[in-house]
Amino acid sequence: MRTISPTVSAINPSATCSTAEKAAEMKRKGINIIEFAEGEPDFDTPENIKKAAVQALKIGFTKYTAVAGIKELKEAIAFKLSRDNGLEYSPSQILVSNGAKQALCMIFMTVLQPGDQVLIPTPAYVSFIEQIKIAGALPIFVKTEAKDNFRLTLEQVKSNYNSKVKAIVLNSPNNPTGAVYSEEDLKQIVEFLVEKNVWIITDEVYEKLIYDGIKYVSPATLCKGAKDWTITINSVSKTYAMTGWRVGYAAGPHEIIDAASKLQGHVTGNVNSIAQKAAVEALLGPQDEVVKMVAEYDKRRKYIVERLNSIKRIRCNTPQGAFYVFPDISGLYGARYDDKIINDEMDVVNFLLDEAHIAVVQGAAFEYPGYIRIVFAKSMEEIAEGMDRLEQAIDKLNF
């Protein structure tokens, strides 16, 4: 009899991908679907970055590279971390991976052992949870509250800490809520974690997508010893509209990066050589296109929040970062349409896909029922049309 590893069998598929796949199937049938499910910039990769990739091809930079990344890129990442985050790392403390997802997985596999516990503030990015389970550790969910703008508090960290807690995952700006931690709140949390020798794994992939003049602060800078207990994860995917290029990285203590690099050597080897050259240009080249993208995201953010809060039975916090809104749709529970009743947010997701032809992701995918995630990395025209469809569909419900 054929069997599948219990570890692999226990993995849940990505909800963001499965929703997108259902929407894609409807599109193939000729249905006009507005895609609000997949977190991907709608902008093209800036021209200077694409030209760097073309130049890499022209000079034949198409062979294997060092597993942990080319020296030029690791130096560029080290420069970026110093310039933008006030963090000093040597290139040997940096691992270049196939996107931030792989960087996270390599780090989880490196620092966690079976029986370890990992604190995860929820709502949480879907892959954190599954990767921690793959590493044999146990995710401990710490529910944040909308009244706190979905930010973890020191009291919550203290009340969920025990001697088995080996690590915490911090994600600011957050996917799916867009929450951004203040320096004051984060500093107290980091000080406590460092005192307890807890690894701080910080996902900073949305750090450049911040609004309202808020300054981003990296946890590794916040107190004495923080850098020794922090592993910073980032990528070029969201900031530079390079999702398909698959270049992410981790920066941290030598022994962790060395071990994670050995692991990656047996999993994938090096990241695409051409994409690495493009990433160098992304980090060191002009940043004006990023500024333009953020300004446009900000316009969309303000518009979509206003529209959502004008729709009956929906409430939505204003995100301070990233390109997601996370509205509370529990006010729709109990409503009827045709011969169906809406009982949970998955019913809302299916209702919106079937009736409004808009694709969103259920809050339960992020361990936070009662909400849905909507991506506003879409044109203003698509967002306006999507909100019109949403409002019209809800008007058809019977309460």
C-alpha positions as a printed Julia matrix, in Angstrom:
399×3 Matrix{Float64}:
   0.0    0.0     0.0
   1.3    3.45   -0.9
   1.59   5.91    1.94
   2.35   9.6     2.25
   4.44  11.1     5.01
   2.22  12.11    7.95
   4.02  15.46    8.03
   3.15  16.19    4.41
  -0.36  14.79    4.77
  -1.01  17.23    7.6
  -0.14  20.28    5.48
  -3.12  22.44    4.58
  -3.13  23.88    1.04
  -2.66  27.62    0.7
  -6.11  29.22    0.94
  -4.95  32.21   -1.08
  -3.93  29.9    -3.92
  -7.06  27.71   -3.78
  -9.37  30.72   -3.94
  -7.41  32.1    -6.87
  -7.65  28.73   -8.63
 -11.45  28.64   -8.27
 -11.66  32.17   -9.64
  -9.39  31.18  -12.55
 -11.68  28.27  -13.4
 -14.66  30.63  -13.54
 -12.67  32.96  -15.79
 -11.97  30.08  -18.16
 -15.72  29.66  -18.44
 -15.99  33.26  -19.59
 -17.12  34.79  -16.3
 -15.71  38.23  -15.58
 -14.07  37.85  -12.15
 -12.41  40.7   -10.29
  -9.45  39.13   -8.5
  -9.01  40.44   -4.96
  -7.53  37.22   -3.55
  -3.89  36.98   -4.57
  -1.41  39.35   -2.94
   0.52  40.54   -5.95
   1.39  44.06   -7.15
  -0.38  45.04  -10.36
   2.59  47.17  -11.42
   5.26  45.89  -13.79
   8.83  45.41  -12.61
  10.69  48.72  -13.1
  12.65  49.02  -16.35
  16.07  49.45  -14.78
  15.66  46.1   -13.02
  14.59  44.32  -16.19
  17.55  45.82  -18.07
  19.91  44.43  -15.43
  18.45  40.97  -16.04
  18.86  41.34  -19.81
  22.48  42.39  -19.31
  23.07  39.32  -17.14
  21.79  37.17  -19.99
  23.97  38.95  -22.52
  27.15  38.31  -20.55
  26.2   34.67  -20.02
  25.56  34.86  -16.29
  23.54  31.64  -16.47
  25.5   29.12  -14.42
  25.31  27.88  -10.84
  26.17  30.39   -8.16
  27.08  30.0    -4.51
  24.18  28.42   -2.61
  23.75  31.38   -0.24
  23.79  33.95   -3.05
  26.3   35.84   -5.15
  28.71  38.09   -3.28
  27.45  41.16   -5.15
  23.86  40.59   -4.01
  24.76  39.8    -0.41
  26.8   43.0    -0.29
  23.82  44.91   -1.73
  21.51  43.41    0.91
  23.98  44.31    3.66
  24.11  47.87    2.31
  20.3   48.04    2.14
  19.93  46.8     5.74
  22.39  49.46    6.91
  20.86  52.25    4.81
  17.2   51.53    5.5
  17.12  49.69    8.81
  20.2   50.73   10.75
  21.38  47.11   10.85
  24.99  46.13   10.27
  25.53  42.66    8.81
  28.42  41.13    6.92
  27.62  39.32    3.66
  28.4   36.05    5.44
  25.4   36.69    7.72
  22.99  36.75    4.77
  21.24  33.89    2.98
  19.58  34.52   -0.4
  16.61  32.21   -0.98
  13.89  31.54   -3.52
  11.58  34.19   -2.12
  10.87  35.04    1.51
   8.84  31.83    1.82
  11.9   29.66    1.39
  13.96  31.9     3.66
  11.33  31.44    6.37
  11.21  27.69    5.88
  15.0   27.34    6.04
  15.08  29.36    9.27
  12.22  27.45   10.9
  13.9   24.15   10.03
  17.17  25.45   11.43
  16.09  26.87   14.81
  13.13  24.64   15.72
  12.97  21.12   17.09
  10.04  18.76   17.67
   8.17  19.87   20.77
   9.16  23.52   20.49
   6.41  26.12   20.55
   6.22  29.25   18.38
   4.07  32.26   19.19
   2.12  33.52   16.18
  -0.01  36.65   16.47
  -3.21  36.21   14.49
  -4.38  37.08   11.91
  -1.27  35.44   10.45
   0.11  34.74    7.0
  -0.95  31.24    5.99
   2.51  29.76    5.35
   3.92  30.6     8.8
   1.65  28.02   10.35
   2.3   25.16    7.94
   6.06  25.69    7.83
   6.3   25.62   11.61
   4.39  22.35   11.65
   6.7   20.93    8.98
   9.61  21.73   11.3
   7.91  19.63   13.98
   7.05  22.56   16.23
   3.69  23.68   17.56
   2.14  27.02   16.54
   0.65  28.9    19.51
  -1.92  31.38   18.24
  -2.19  34.71   20.03
  -5.31  36.53   18.88
  -4.92  40.27   18.36
  -7.93  42.56   18.45
  -9.4   45.02   15.95
  -9.62  47.6    18.76
  -5.81  47.39   19.01
  -5.51  47.69   15.22
  -4.54  43.99   15.21
  -1.28  44.64   17.06
   0.14  42.23   19.6
   0.53  43.57   23.15
   3.23  42.86   25.72
   0.59  41.47   28.07
  -0.45  38.92   25.46
   3.14  37.83   24.9
   3.73  37.4    28.62
   0.5   35.48   29.19
   1.28  33.03   26.35
   4.96  32.54   27.13
   6.24  29.33   28.72
   9.55  27.49   28.8
   8.75  25.59   25.59
   8.41  28.78   23.52
  11.46  28.83   21.25
  10.46  31.57   18.8
   7.94  34.21   17.83
   6.98  35.35   14.34
   6.42  39.07   13.87
   5.02  40.4    10.6
   4.85  44.18   10.24
   3.29  45.51    8.1
   1.01  42.57    8.54
  -0.55  40.28    5.97
  -3.6   40.25    6.04
  -4.44  43.32    8.18
  -1.87  45.93    7.15
  -1.14  46.56   10.85
   2.17  48.29   11.67
   3.75  48.12   15.12
   4.79  51.31   16.88
   8.38  51.52   18.08
   7.26  51.9    21.7
   5.04  48.82   21.73
   7.51  46.7    19.79
  10.44  47.67   21.99
   8.73  46.35   25.13
   7.92  43.07   23.42
  11.45  42.64   22.04
  13.04  43.38   25.41
  10.93  40.67   27.05
  11.7   38.12   24.31
  15.45  38.79   24.44
  15.38  38.38   28.21
  13.77  34.96   27.7
  16.18  33.94   24.87
  13.34  33.6    22.36
  14.15  33.78   18.65
  12.44  36.74   16.95
  11.71  35.85   13.34
  10.57  39.05   11.68
   8.92  39.09    8.25
   9.52  42.56    6.81
   8.54  42.05    3.17
   6.06  44.97    3.23
   8.35  47.41    5.06
   8.38  49.92    2.18
   4.59  49.89    1.76
   3.71  52.15    4.7
   1.35  55.14    4.83
   0.46  58.2     6.9
   4.1   59.15    7.46
   4.73  56.16    9.73
   8.37  55.19   10.16
   9.24  51.51    9.91
  11.32  50.06   12.74
  13.16  46.71   12.59
  12.92  44.66   15.82
  16.64  43.85   15.68
  17.49  47.51   16.41
  15.34  48.01   19.49
  17.44  46.94   22.46
  20.74  45.48   23.53
  20.93  41.86   22.43
  17.99  42.13   20.02
  20.18  41.61   16.95
  21.66  38.44   18.5
  18.16  36.93   18.85
  16.55  38.26   15.65
  16.45  36.78   12.17
  15.22  39.32    9.63
  13.36  38.04    6.57
  12.72  40.19    3.49
  12.45  40.02   -0.28
  12.28  42.14   -3.4
   8.89  40.73   -4.41
   6.41  43.29   -3.08
   8.53  46.43   -2.96
   9.76  46.16   -6.54
   6.86  44.24   -8.13
   9.14  41.22   -8.59
   6.96  38.39   -7.28
   7.85  36.03  -10.13
  11.6   36.61   -9.82
  11.7   34.7    -6.5
  14.42  36.47   -4.55
  14.18  36.68   -0.78
  16.72  36.69    2.01
  17.43  36.13    5.69
  19.91  38.02    7.85
  20.99  36.88   11.29
  23.68  35.36   13.5
  26.49  33.52   11.7
  25.72  30.08   13.1
  22.06  30.25   12.05
  22.77  31.5     8.54
  25.57  28.96    8.05
  23.29  26.11    9.08
  20.34  27.35    6.99
  22.66  27.7     3.98
  23.74  24.07    4.35
  20.09  23.04    4.43
  19.26  25.1     1.34
  22.17  23.47   -0.46
  20.33  20.16   -0.26
  16.88  21.58   -1.02
  17.25  23.93   -3.99
  20.82  25.13   -4.29
  21.19  28.7    -5.48
  18.53  31.2    -6.5
  18.16  31.93  -10.23
  21.4   33.61  -11.3
  19.74  36.21  -13.54
  17.18  37.16  -10.88
  20.03  37.73   -8.42
  21.62  40.27  -10.75
  18.25  41.98  -11.15
  17.85  42.1    -7.37
  21.18  43.9    -7.04
  19.84  46.66   -9.28
  16.56  46.74   -7.37
  18.31  47.37   -4.06
  21.06  49.71   -5.26
  19.37  51.46   -8.2
  16.9   54.38   -8.22
  14.0   54.03   -5.77
  11.66  56.56   -7.39
   9.37  53.88   -8.88
   8.8   52.49   -5.39
   7.74  55.93   -4.18
   5.28  56.19   -7.07
   3.8   52.76   -6.37
   3.32  53.52   -2.68
   1.59  56.82   -3.49
  -0.82  54.99   -5.78
  -1.46  52.24   -3.22
  -2.27  54.96   -0.69
  -4.98  56.42   -2.93
  -6.51  53.0    -3.38
  -6.29  52.26    0.35
  -8.22  55.38    1.3
 -10.85  54.77   -1.35
 -11.5   51.1    -0.56
 -11.72  51.68    3.21
 -14.24  54.47    2.69
 -16.31  52.32    0.34
 -16.3   49.31    2.65
 -17.34  51.32    5.68
 -20.21  52.83    3.7
 -21.68  49.37    3.05
 -24.21  48.17    5.59
 -23.14  45.43    8.01
 -19.43  45.73    7.11
 -16.74  47.32    9.29
 -13.15  47.88    8.25
 -10.06  49.2    10.04
  -7.72  51.43    8.07
  -4.48  49.54    7.31
  -1.25  51.43    7.9
   0.83  49.28    5.56
   0.89  46.58    2.85
  -1.93  46.42    0.27
  -4.68  44.54    2.08
  -7.87  45.43    3.91
  -9.37  43.01    6.42
 -13.04  43.87    6.92
 -15.33  42.34    9.53
 -18.16  40.65    7.63
 -19.75  38.83   10.57
 -22.69  41.24   10.26
 -23.74  39.26    7.18
 -24.21  36.02    9.13
 -27.74  34.72    9.15
 -28.64  36.39    5.86
 -30.45  34.41    3.18
 -30.11  34.33   -0.56
 -31.89  31.91   -2.87
 -32.27  28.82   -0.65
 -29.0   29.33    1.22
 -28.02  30.84    4.56
 -24.73  32.59    5.26
 -23.29  30.96    8.38
 -19.59  31.86    8.26
 -17.0   33.79    6.29
 -16.48  30.9     3.83
 -20.15  31.25    2.91
 -19.47  34.96    2.37
 -16.47  34.16    0.14
 -18.54  31.78   -1.98
 -21.48  34.19   -2.1
 -19.26  37.02   -3.34
 -17.6   34.8    -5.93
 -20.88  33.32   -7.21
 -23.1   36.4    -7.0
 -20.75  39.4    -7.24
 -18.0   37.68   -9.22
 -15.27  38.99   -6.94
 -12.62  36.74   -5.39
 -11.52  37.3    -1.78
  -9.96  35.1     0.94
 -11.7   33.89    4.09
 -10.4   35.04    7.46
 -10.15  31.47    8.76
  -7.21  30.97    6.39
  -5.35  33.45    8.61
  -6.7   31.88   11.83
  -9.21  34.73   12.2
 -12.83  33.82   11.4
 -15.42  36.51   10.79
 -13.3   38.51    8.38
 -12.18  38.45    4.76
  -9.02  39.71    3.1
  -9.28  41.98    0.07
  -6.23  42.96   -1.97
  -6.17  46.56   -3.22
  -3.14  46.08   -5.47
  -5.54  46.6    -8.36
  -6.41  49.53  -10.57
  -8.82  52.13   -9.2
 -11.26  51.11  -11.94
 -11.21  47.47  -10.79
 -11.53  48.45   -7.14
 -14.48  50.76   -7.85
 -16.22  48.09   -9.94
 -15.52  45.47   -7.29
 -16.97  47.62   -4.52
 -20.04  48.33   -6.65
 -20.56  44.61   -7.16
 -20.04  43.93   -3.45
 -22.58  46.55   -2.42
 -25.14  45.4    -4.98
 -24.78  41.76   -3.91
 -25.24  42.57   -0.22
 -28.34  44.62   -1.05
 -29.89  41.39   -2.39
 -29.51  39.56    0.92
 -32.48  39.0     3.18
 -31.9   39.54    6.91
